[in-house]
Amino acid sequence: NVIGLKMGKPMLSSYFPFALGIKDVGQFLADYVSKYQLPMNTGHLTGHPPLPTLFYYFIQQFISKSPQTAGLIFGFLSAFTVIPVYYIARLITANKKAAYLAAIFFALTPNSMILSVSGIDAFTVLFMASSFALFLGAVKNRNLMAMFFSGFMFALATYCLLYTSDAA
């Protein structure tokens, strides 16, 4: 059971233990490629950008150092993904019932349940869905501010998972 494993052993995420070791965020970011990417095998951290580790860092600094609490926070925040899913379906179909069903089906998919407790992947889905919902709304309403926030959410989503190194 993936959900049970993730909730029972949240330290399996390599982001959480690395976040515990951050003393200075600026230095962590300055050293990210040279210290955490190239010379050492950091497991899952290798090849990923620093934002996931920083999310855990901020949870540890301002809320709790407990990995279980961090997992619950990720689960709680990822549940908000149903909101942009609803708006995407509503903007595409112009049907409230279809939008509600889309949000419910999304919330009940195994993928959503597993990602909600596994960490940063759920945030990527939240940011991408928010980006797309904002984009659709911006196009429909010709709203430049919504378009700007759509791009911002897209940037957050890509900064959660995408990373390229000039080491190749």
N, CA, C and O of each residue as an XYZ file, in Angstrom:
672
protein
N       0.850     -1.168      0.000
C       0.000      0.000      0.000
C       0.895      1.229      0.000
O       1.576      1.504      0.988
N       0.897      1.965     -1.095
C       1.770      3.128     -1.250
C       1.419      4.223     -0.251
O       2.311      4.831      0.341
N       0.123      4.482     -0.057
C      -0.289      5.536      0.864
C       0.178      5.199      2.277
O       0.717      6.062      2.969
N      -0.020      3.965      2.710
C       0.419      3.552      4.040
C       1.928      3.665      4.192
O       2.419      4.089      5.238
N       2.664      3.289      3.155
C       4.122      3.384      3.199
C       4.568      4.829      3.312
O       5.440      5.152      4.120
N       3.980      5.696      2.513
C       4.368      7.110      2.542
C       4.015      7.752      3.879
O       4.798      8.537      4.414
N       2.857      7.429      4.418
C       2.453      8.026      5.699
C       3.249      7.420      6.851
O       3.575      8.116      7.813
N       3.561      6.134      6.760
C       4.281      5.468      7.832
C       5.768      5.769      7.848
O       6.392      5.737      8.909
N       6.347      6.060      6.691
C       7.782      6.338      6.591
C       8.010      7.581      5.722
O       8.554      7.485      4.621
N       7.589      8.747      6.228
C       7.711      9.953      5.398
C       9.146     10.365      5.123
O       9.386     11.172      4.225
N      10.103      9.839      5.864
C      11.494     10.182      5.611
C      12.000      9.528      4.328
O      13.129      9.788      3.912
N      11.175      8.674      3.688
C      11.571      8.087      2.415
C      11.724      9.156      1.339
O      12.450      8.964      0.364
N      11.045     10.271      1.518
C      11.221     11.379      0.580
C      12.587     11.981      0.830
O      12.891     12.367      1.959
N      13.413     12.068     -0.191
C      14.744     12.630      0.026
C      14.687     14.134      0.237
O      15.645     14.723      0.737
N      13.584     14.762     -0.135
C      13.476     16.203      0.063
C      13.446     16.565      1.544
O      14.105     17.515      1.965
N      12.689     15.816      2.330
C      12.529     16.146      3.742
C      13.857     16.116      4.503
O      14.176     17.091      5.182
N      14.646     15.036      4.417
C      15.919     15.030      5.145
C      16.894     16.108      4.669
O      17.625     16.677      5.479
N      16.912     16.392      3.373
C      17.798     17.454      2.884
C      17.338     18.817      3.389
O      18.163     19.686      3.671
N      16.024     19.007      3.505
C      15.502     20.274      4.027
C      15.924     20.467      5.482
O      16.169     21.591      5.920
N      16.008     19.367      6.226
C      16.459     19.466      7.622
C      17.881     20.008      7.720
O      18.236     20.652      8.707
N      18.689     19.749      6.703
C      20.081     20.172      6.724
C      20.333     21.586      6.242
O      21.471     22.054      6.294
N      19.301     22.284      5.774
C      19.495     23.651      5.274
C      19.675     24.602      6.456
O      18.821     24.696      7.338
N      20.798     25.295      6.450
C      21.060     26.310      7.478
C      20.813     27.711      6.928
O      20.359     28.598      7.650
N      21.116     27.904      5.640
C      20.970     29.199      4.987
C      20.394     28.954      3.591
O      21.028     28.307      2.758
N      19.197     29.471      3.345
C      18.513     29.234      2.070
C      19.332     29.782      0.901
O      19.458     29.125     -0.132
N      19.884     30.972      1.062
C      20.682     31.568     -0.008
C      21.883     30.708     -0.370
O      22.185     30.515     -1.548
N      22.569     30.190      0.647
C      23.725     29.334      0.402
C      23.297     27.999     -0.215
O      23.968     27.471     -1.101
N      22.182     27.470      0.260
C      21.659     26.227     -0.308
C      21.407     26.394     -1.799
O      21.781     25.531     -2.593
N      20.771     27.502     -2.185
C      20.488     27.746     -3.597
C      21.766     27.993     -4.394
O      21.893     27.532     -5.528
N      22.715     28.722     -3.797
C      23.975     29.002     -4.494
C      24.770     27.728     -4.751
O      25.428     27.603     -5.784
N      24.711     26.783     -3.818
C      25.480     25.533     -3.919
C      24.691     24.386     -4.533
O      25.204     23.271     -4.631
N      23.452     24.637     -4.948
C      22.572     23.526     -5.307
C      23.157     22.617     -6.383
O      23.175     21.397     -6.220
N      23.630     23.190     -7.465
C      24.142     22.358     -8.552
C      25.459     21.704     -8.148
O      25.630     20.498     -8.326
N      26.381     22.481     -7.612
C      27.707     21.931     -7.320
C      27.706     20.955     -6.155
O      28.485     20.002     -6.152
N      26.854     21.171     -5.175
C      26.881     20.327     -3.982
C      25.846     19.202     -3.997
O      26.116     18.100     -3.521
N      24.676     19.480     -4.539
C      23.591     18.502     -4.447
C      23.269     17.795     -5.750
O      22.445     16.880     -5.766
N      23.901     18.198     -6.841
C      23.587     17.573     -8.121
C      24.769     16.807     -8.703
O      24.644     15.620     -9.005
N      25.879     17.447     -8.859
C      26.970     16.855     -9.629
C      27.813     15.832     -8.876
O      27.899     14.689     -9.327
N      28.440     16.180     -7.753
C      29.439     15.265     -7.202
C      28.887     14.091     -6.406
O      29.567     13.075     -6.265
N      27.682     14.207     -5.888
C      27.201     13.132     -5.025
C      25.887     12.568     -5.526
O      25.107     13.266     -6.173
N      25.653     11.335     -5.230
C      24.395     10.714     -5.588
C      23.418     10.988     -4.454
O      23.495     10.362     -3.397
N      22.505     11.917     -4.674
C      21.551     12.283     -3.631
C      20.202     11.611     -3.844
O      19.179     12.086     -3.351
N      20.204     10.518     -4.571
C      18.956      9.795     -4.787
C      17.975     10.610     -5.605
O      18.306     11.097     -6.686
N      16.782     10.754     -5.091
C      15.713     11.420     -5.819
C      15.990     12.911     -6.002
O      15.456     13.520     -6.928
N      16.795     13.499     -5.159
C      17.096     14.925     -5.262
C      17.881     15.246     -6.530
O      17.721     16.324     -7.102
N      18.722     14.325     -6.969
C      19.500     14.531     -8.186
C      18.559     14.658     -9.380
O      17.669     13.829     -9.573
N      18.763     15.695    -10.169
C      17.949     15.896    -11.350
C      16.685     16.685    -11.111
O      15.930     16.940    -12.049
N      16.436     17.079     -9.869
C      15.249     17.868     -9.558
C      15.656     19.246     -9.060
O      16.723     19.405     -8.466
N      14.813     20.241     -9.297
C      15.132     21.592     -8.846
C      14.971     21.728     -7.328
O      14.458     20.821     -6.674
N      15.405     22.847     -6.778
C      15.394     22.996     -5.321
C      14.035     23.301     -4.699
O      13.901     23.181     -3.482
N      13.029     23.686     -5.466
C      11.755     24.095     -4.873
C      11.120     23.034     -3.977
O      10.622     23.392     -2.910
N      11.105     21.745     -4.345
C      10.515     20.762     -3.430
C      11.204     20.747     -2.060
O      10.539     20.655     -1.028
N      12.508     20.837     -2.057
C      13.237     20.849     -0.792
C      12.905     22.116     -0.014
O      12.780     22.078      1.210
N      12.763     23.232     -0.712
C      12.425     24.486     -0.038
C      11.022     24.464      0.557
O      10.794     25.052      1.614
N      10.075     23.794     -0.105
C       8.741     23.645      0.493
C       8.850     22.949      1.849
O       8.285     23.409      2.842
N       9.573     21.851      1.877
C       9.761     21.139      3.146
C      10.493     22.009      4.164
O      10.158     22.001      5.349
N      11.485     22.752      3.703
C      12.235     23.632      4.602
C      11.292     24.632      5.278
O      11.351     24.811      6.495
N      10.423     25.282      4.499
C       9.522     26.275      5.070
C       8.500     25.633      6.010
O       8.131     26.234      7.018
N       8.046     24.435      5.697
C       7.157     23.719      6.622
C       7.905     23.451      7.930
O       7.354     23.657      9.012
N       9.149     22.995      7.835
C       9.940     22.695      9.028
C      10.226     23.950      9.847
O      10.227     23.895     11.077
N      10.465     25.065      9.191
C      10.808     26.299      9.893
C       9.602     26.967     10.548
O       9.718     27.514     11.644
N       8.456     26.928      9.892
C       7.330     27.723     10.349
C       6.167     26.923     10.929
O       5.281     27.494     11.563
N       6.162     25.594     10.716
C       5.025     24.818     11.206
C       5.484     23.679     12.114
O       5.152     23.655     13.299
N       6.247     22.736     11.559
C       6.658     21.580     12.355
C       7.807     20.853     11.672
O       7.900     20.832     10.445
N       8.674     20.263     12.471
C       9.764     19.453     11.936
C       9.357     17.984     11.784
O      10.167     17.153     11.374
N       8.124     17.675     12.108
C       7.621     16.306     12.014
C       7.350     15.931     10.563
O       6.627     16.647      9.870
N       7.919     14.815     10.089
C       7.625     14.391      8.715
C       6.156     14.021      8.523
O       5.611     14.192      7.432
N       5.515     13.517      9.573
C       4.095     13.188      9.460
C       3.264     14.453      9.260
O       2.332     14.468      8.456
N       3.604     15.508      9.989
C       2.896     16.777      9.832
C       3.110     17.330      8.423
O       2.172     17.823      7.797
N       4.330     17.247      7.935
C       4.613     17.713      6.576
C       3.772     16.933      5.572
O       3.220     17.520      4.642
N       3.668     15.623      5.747
C       2.840     14.805      4.858
C       1.377     15.205      4.907
O       0.704     15.241      3.877
N       0.883     15.503      6.098
C      -0.511     15.939      6.226
C      -0.728     17.302      5.569
O      -1.768     17.539      4.954
N       0.250     18.195      5.698
C       0.145     19.500      5.057
C       0.102     19.348      3.541
O      -0.708     19.989      2.871
N       0.974     18.501      3.004
C       0.963     18.261      1.566
C      -0.378     17.670      1.140
O      -0.934     18.065      0.115
N      -0.895     16.734      1.915
C      -2.189     16.135      1.592
C      -3.311     17.154      1.624
O      -4.167     17.177      0.739
N      -3.305     17.994      2.645
C      -4.340     19.020      2.777
C      -4.273     20.015      1.625
O      -5.292     20.310      1.000
N      -3.083     20.533      1.339
C      -2.943     21.526      0.276
C      -3.230     20.942     -1.105
O      -3.797     21.619     -1.962
N      -2.843     19.698     -1.317
C      -3.083     19.092     -2.624
C      -4.571     18.856     -2.876
O      -4.995     18.740     -4.026
N      -5.363     18.784     -1.809
C      -6.807     18.612     -1.974
C      -7.435     19.799     -2.696
O      -8.502     19.677     -3.296
N      -6.767     20.947     -2.633
C      -7.282     22.136     -3.321
C      -7.230     22.013     -4.840
O      -7.761     22.875     -5.540
N      -6.612     20.978     -5.357
C      -6.543     20.780     -6.807
C      -7.934     20.613     -7.414
O      -8.127     20.900     -8.595
N      -8.891     20.161     -6.636
C     -10.249     20.002     -7.175
C     -10.839     21.347     -7.606
O     -11.722     21.381     -8.464
N     -10.371     22.441     -7.034
C     -10.921     23.759     -7.397
C     -10.561     24.130     -8.835
O     -11.460     24.435     -9.618
N      -9.267     24.115     -9.214
C      -8.999     24.415    -10.630
C      -9.562     23.358    -11.584
O      -9.935     23.685    -12.711
N      -9.628     22.098    -11.148
C     -10.230     21.072    -12.005
C     -11.700     21.418    -12.269
O     -12.180     21.294    -13.395
N     -12.398     21.847    -11.235
C     -13.792     22.272    -11.393
C     -13.886     23.413    -12.406
O     -14.705     23.371    -13.324
N     -13.043     24.428    -12.233
C     -13.115     25.591    -13.135
C     -12.711     25.256    -14.562
O     -13.272     25.807    -15.508
N     -11.755     24.370    -14.728
C     -11.393     23.941    -16.086
C     -12.602     23.290    -16.761
O     -12.954     23.633    -17.889
N     -13.225     22.354    -16.060
C     -14.392     21.675    -16.631
C     -15.537     22.658    -16.867
O     -16.246     22.564    -17.869
N     -15.714     23.589    -15.952
C     -16.798     24.581    -16.090
C     -16.553     25.492    -17.290
O     -17.476     25.804    -18.042
N     -15.295     25.917    -17.463
C     -14.977     26.796    -18.595
C     -15.073     26.057    -19.931
O     -15.457     26.646    -20.941
N     -14.730     24.789    -19.936
C     -14.760     24.025    -21.189
C     -16.180     23.601    -21.553
O     -16.575     23.671    -22.717
N     -16.947     23.158    -20.551
C     -18.283     22.617    -20.847
C     -19.424     23.599    -20.601
O     -20.518     23.418    -21.136
N     -19.182     24.636    -19.798
C     -20.237     25.584    -19.394
C     -21.388     24.854    -18.695
O     -22.551     25.243    -18.806
N     -21.034     23.790    -17.975
C     -22.036     22.963    -17.316
C     -21.589     22.703    -15.878
O     -20.559     22.072    -15.644
N     -22.385     23.201    -14.909
C     -22.020     23.026    -13.500
C     -21.954     21.553    -13.102
O     -21.040     21.138    -12.390
N     -22.909     20.779    -13.555
C     -22.959     19.367    -13.184
C     -21.719     18.632    -13.692
O     -21.127     17.834    -12.966
N     -21.330     18.898    -14.929
C     -20.123     18.272    -15.488
C     -18.886     18.713    -14.714
O     -17.972     17.920    -14.489
N     -18.863     19.969    -14.313
C     -17.720     20.486    -13.559
C     -17.628     19.811    -12.189
O     -16.540     19.423    -11.762
N     -18.746     19.672    -11.510
C     -18.750     18.974    -10.211
C     -18.296     17.533    -10.365
O     -17.498     17.037     -9.570
N     -18.811     16.859    -11.396
C     -18.415     15.468    -11.623
C     -16.927     15.348    -11.932
O     -16.266     14.425    -11.457
N     -16.403     16.268    -12.718
C     -14.966     16.243    -13.030
C     -14.148     16.392    -11.759
O     -13.168     15.673    -11.567
N     -14.538     17.318    -10.887
C     -13.804     17.530     -9.636
C     -13.904     16.300     -8.727
O     -12.916     15.896     -8.114
N     -15.082     15.719     -8.645
C     -15.267     14.529     -7.803
C     -14.464     13.353     -8.352
O     -13.773     12.663     -7.603
N     -14.557     13.129     -9.659
C     -13.795     12.024    -10.254
C     -12.292     12.228    -10.081
O     -11.556     11.279     -9.808
N     -11.847     13.466    -10.240
C     -10.421     13.738    -10.036
C     -10.023     13.414     -8.599
O      -8.995     12.779     -8.368
N     -10.824     13.844     -7.640
C     -10.499     13.631     -6.228
C     -10.472     12.151     -5.864
O      -9.736     11.748     -4.964
N     -11.264     11.345     -6.551
C     -11.377      9.923     -6.199
C     -10.453      9.012     -6.994
O     -10.426      7.806     -6.750
N      -9.701      9.557     -7.932
C      -8.792      8.698     -8.686
C      -7.648      8.241     -7.793
O      -7.187      9.005     -6.945
N      -7.184      7.016     -7.968
C      -6.043      6.548     -7.163
C      -4.824      7.456     -7.297
O      -4.088      7.671     -6.334
N      -4.624      7.980     -8.494
C      -3.497      8.879     -8.711
C      -3.560     10.073     -7.756
O      -2.549     10.433     -7.152
N      -4.728     10.684     -7.615
C      -4.880     11.835     -6.719
C      -4.638     11.439     -5.272
O      -3.996     12.174     -4.522
N      -5.143     10.295     -4.883
C      -4.982      9.863     -3.492
C      -3.527      9.543     -3.174
O      -3.042      9.884     -2.095
N      -2.843      8.907     -4.078
C      -1.437      8.555     -3.840
C      -0.572      9.808     -3.859
O       0.270      9.995     -2.981
N      -0.774     10.666     -4.855
C       0.042     11.873     -4.950
C      -0.194     12.825     -3.782
O       0.707     13.573     -3.403
N      -1.391     12.805     -3.210
C      -1.698     13.758     -2.152
C      -0.830     13.563     -0.913
O      -0.640     14.507     -0.147
N      -0.307     12.379     -0.703
C       0.548     12.165      0.470
C       1.998     11.895      0.102
O       2.830     11.665      0.979
N       2.305     11.921     -1.193
C       3.663     11.561     -1.570
C       4.568     12.765     -1.750
O       5.758     12.608     -2.026
N       4.032     13.946     -1.600
C       4.908     15.105     -1.631
C       4.697     16.013     -2.810
O       3.562     16.319     -3.176
N       5.775     16.439     -3.399
C       5.783     17.551     -4.341
C       5.033     17.271     -5.631
O       4.599     18.213     -6.294
N       4.865     16.025     -6.008
C       4.154     15.723     -7.245
C       2.724     16.259     -7.208
O       2.199     16.701     -8.229
N       2.103     16.221     -6.049
C       0.745     16.749     -5.922
C       0.729     18.253     -6.139
O      -0.226     18.780     -6.710
N       1.763     18.954     -5.696
C       1.832     20.398     -5.916
C       2.012     20.713     -7.391
O       1.481     21.706     -7.888
N       2.751     19.878     -8.081
C       2.933     20.088     -9.511
C       1.584     20.019    -10.215
O       1.283     20.854    -11.068
N       0.778     19.034     -9.864
C      -0.551     18.904    -10.461
C      -1.416     20.112    -10.080
O      -2.139     20.646    -10.921
N      -1.344     20.541     -8.820
C      -2.109     21.712     -8.382
C      -1.707     22.953     -9.171
O      -2.568     23.688     -9.655
N      -0.409     23.189     -9.303
C       0.056     24.374    -10.021
C      -0.278     24.306    -11.512
O      -0.653     25.318    -12.105
N      -0.147     23.130    -12.121
C      -0.469     23.002    -13.551
C      -1.966     23.185    -13.789
O      -2.366     23.874    -14.728
N      -2.792     22.573    -12.947
C      -4.245     22.730    -13.100
C      -4.641     24.187    -12.874
O      -5.494     24.716    -13.587
N      -4.026     24.836    -11.887
C      -4.312     26.255    -11.641
C      -3.876     27.103    -12.827
O      -4.584     28.024    -13.235
N      -2.712     26.791    -13.375
C      -2.212     27.519    -14.530
C      -3.181     27.399    -15.702
O      -3.496     28.393    -16.356
N      -3.647     26.195    -15.965
C      -4.554     25.974    -17.092
C      -5.902     26.651    -16.859
O      -6.463     27.248    -17.778
N      -6.429     26.559    -15.627
C      -7.710     27.209    -15.320
C      -7.587     28.724    -15.475
O      -8.469     29.367    -16.045
N      -6.497     29.291    -14.971
C      -6.283     30.735    -15.116
C      -6.120     31.128    -16.582
O      -6.620     32.165    -17.018
N      -5.417     30.291    -17.332
C      -5.234     30.562    -18.760
C      -6.574     30.576    -19.490
O      -6.863     31.498    -20.253
N      -7.390     29.550    -19.254
C      -8.700     29.495    -19.912
C      -9.565     30.693    -19.531
O     -10.230     31.284    -20.381
N      -9.549     31.047    -18.240
C     -10.316     32.204    -17.793
C      -9.784     33.502    -18.382
O     -10.561     34.392    -18.730
N      -8.469     33.615    -18.496
C      -7.865     34.819    -19.060
C      -8.229     34.981    -20.527
O      -8.523     36.088    -20.980
N      -8.209     33.885    -21.266
C      -8.558     33.947    -22.682
C     -10.038     34.294    -22.839
O     -10.407     35.130    -23.664
N     -10.869     33.648    -22.044
C     -12.318     33.882    -22.151
C     -12.676     35.322    -21.794
O     -13.504     35.944    -22.460
N     -12.047     35.853    -20.734
C     -12.400     37.190    -20.242
C     -11.431     38.288    -20.687
O     -11.586     39.449    -20.307
N     -10.433     37.917    -21.493
C      -9.409     38.871    -21.944
C      -8.801     39.617    -20.758
O      -8.766     40.847    -20.719
N      -8.322     38.830    -19.794
C      -7.803     39.382    -18.545
C      -6.295     39.161    -18.495
O      -5.837     38.028    -18.344
N      -5.531     40.229    -18.620
C      -4.071     40.118    -18.619
C      -3.517     39.704    -17.258
O      -2.516     38.990    -17.196
N      -4.147     40.136    -16.168
C      -3.664     39.765    -14.837
C      -3.805     38.252    -14.623
O      -2.908     37.617    -14.069
N      -4.915     37.683    -15.056
C      -5.096     36.232    -14.952
C      -4.068     35.510    -15.816
O      -3.573     34.448    -15.438
N      -3.747     36.080    -16.969
C      -2.730     35.479    -17.836
C      -1.368     35.504    -17.143
O      -0.616     34.532    -17.209
N      -1.056     36.611    -16.483
C       0.196     36.705    -15.727
C       0.256     35.634    -14.644
O       1.260     34.932    -14.523
N      -0.816     35.503    -13.854
C      -0.820     34.496    -12.797
C      -0.810     33.076    -13.356
O      -0.286     32.162    -12.721
N      -1.383     32.891    -14.536
C      -1.298     31.592    -15.206
C       0.161     31.239    -15.474
O       0.597     30.119    -15.206
N       0.908     32.198    -16.001
C       2.334     31.975    -16.253
C       3.113     31.741    -14.971
O       4.027     30.918    -14.938
N       2.754     32.462    -13.913
C       3.422     32.282    -12.619
C       3.191     30.872    -12.079
O       4.123     30.226    -11.601
N       1.953     30.399    -12.155
C       1.642     29.041    -11.684
C       2.358     27.998    -12.537
O       2.820     26.980    -12.024
N       2.447     28.256    -13.841
C       3.169     27.338    -14.719
C       4.648     27.298    -14.324
O       5.263     26.232    -14.310
N       5.204     28.453    -14.008
C       6.609     28.507    -13.582
C       6.807     27.723    -12.286
O       7.789     26.992    -12.155
N       5.894     27.862    -11.332
C       6.000     27.092    -10.094
C       5.935     25.594    -10.372
O       6.698     24.813     -9.805
N       5.017     25.205    -11.249
C       4.878     23.781    -11.578
C       6.155     23.229    -12.194
O       6.617     22.151    -11.822
N       6.716     23.966    -13.129
C       7.924     23.460    -13.777
C       9.114     23.520    -12.839
O      10.023     22.697    -12.944
N       9.126     24.474    -11.930
C      10.239     24.574    -10.984
C      10.159     23.497     -9.908
O      11.132     23.250     -9.195
N       8.999     22.858     -9.791
C       8.874     21.745     -8.842
C       9.556     20.491     -9.370
O      10.150     19.741     -8.596
N       9.480     20.253    -10.669
C       9.952     18.977    -11.181
C      11.006     19.042    -12.263
O      11.801     18.112    -12.394
N      11.039     20.095    -13.033
C      11.952     20.124    -14.159
C      13.289     20.757    -13.782
O      13.336     21.792    -13.118
N      14.323     20.144    -14.199
C      15.663     20.674    -13.922
C      16.581     20.224    -15.015
O      16.571     19.059    -15.411
N      17.371     21.138    -15.502
C      18.390     20.753    -16.463
C      19.731     21.220    -15.933
O      19.836     22.284    -15.323
N      20.711     20.451    -16.161
C      22.061     20.780    -15.692
C      22.967     20.953    -16.888
O      22.854     20.229    -17.877
N      23.861     21.910    -16.796
C      24.802     22.094    -17.879
C      25.972     21.126    -17.752
O      26.979     21.263    -18.447
N      25.834     20.152    -16.864
C      26.896     19.154    -16.664
C      26.909     18.118    -17.772
O      27.910     17.429    -17.966
N      25.814     18.000    -18.495
C      25.716     16.965    -19.531
C      26.543     17.295    -20.738
O      26.568     16.525    -21.698
